């Protein structure tokens, strides 16, 4: 979907976007040439024909898109730092003043997986080196583009042996720039069957590390319930299918659970019905739920944040007032320390011409 108009021309907050799904195609081509890695095409236009798409695919087909370009990036020190820096630049151009970007340190390190989709078996970088490099890129981006950027480290459902190290890295780099842990991947692989994920989240609770979980995207409401009750998630990534369980949904509304929604993503991954006028976000809006709007993987979805905002405007009845509400929701539900959260809310209220409530 090609979005030309600006649906909401005020400061924004974004909470659900993946670093490895937000890389500039020019950067991919640069490092492929430098590292002598063959890609399916050697021009931006040609590469995007393999990477980006505009009609719904299955989640499996969507995930296969990463194999086309990640060999050029994963495991390279310069590349990892650069994509983090350029990510901040990208978001600044979209009017974002605070963003939480997530990634798997092990994937960007080229860590060994089975089967190995790319790279060397033992990993070209350590996950710790990756986090340090991403932190450097984000901090330099903050300095140069005057926005605040923090990161979330992802556990992967199909790689439970990585989770213990992920939570340790969250602890080591807490608030530098890491603010939370996430669990991503195939929702059919629930954490009850993989105790390593559960143990990692138990440590996150113990160490006061914030927690979000991909749940209810293509998975059932039961995955959302597990995320909240077993993993003690404070936010839910996507969460669309929570509305299929009326009791669970009502309880999470009362608790003001935050849902990180991504409308254009949900269409392209077949997570929801293709008719946007029947999207769960409309139910969230109607019920005054605590939710926000994000891009997810803008490289693959050929989108910007304005793509999702334009969909919300055209098909979901969003007004400026609702956009202001969801951005304030995002700020309130961000994983910033309370002092920085208050500063962010002050900036939004000032930009929106609103009076900041002392209670948030």
Secondary structure, DSSP 8 states (H G I E B T S, - for coil): ----S-S--S-EEEEEEEGGGS--HHHHHHHHHHHT---S-SSHHHHHHHH--SS---HHHHHHGGGGTGGGTTT-HHHHHHHHHHHHHHHHHTTEEEEEEEE-HHHHHT---SS--SS-TT-SS-HHHHHHHHHHHHHHHHHHH--EEEEEEEEETT-GGGHHHHHHHHHHTBTTTEEEEEEES-TTS-GGG-HHHHHHHHHHHHTT-EEEEEESSSS-HHHHHHHHHTS--SEEEE-GGGGGSHHHHHHHHHTT-EEEE-HHHHHHTT-S-S-GGG-HHHHHHHTT--EEE--B-HHHHT--HHHHHHHHHHHH---HHHHHHHHHHHHHTS-S-HHHHHHHHHHHHHHHT----S--
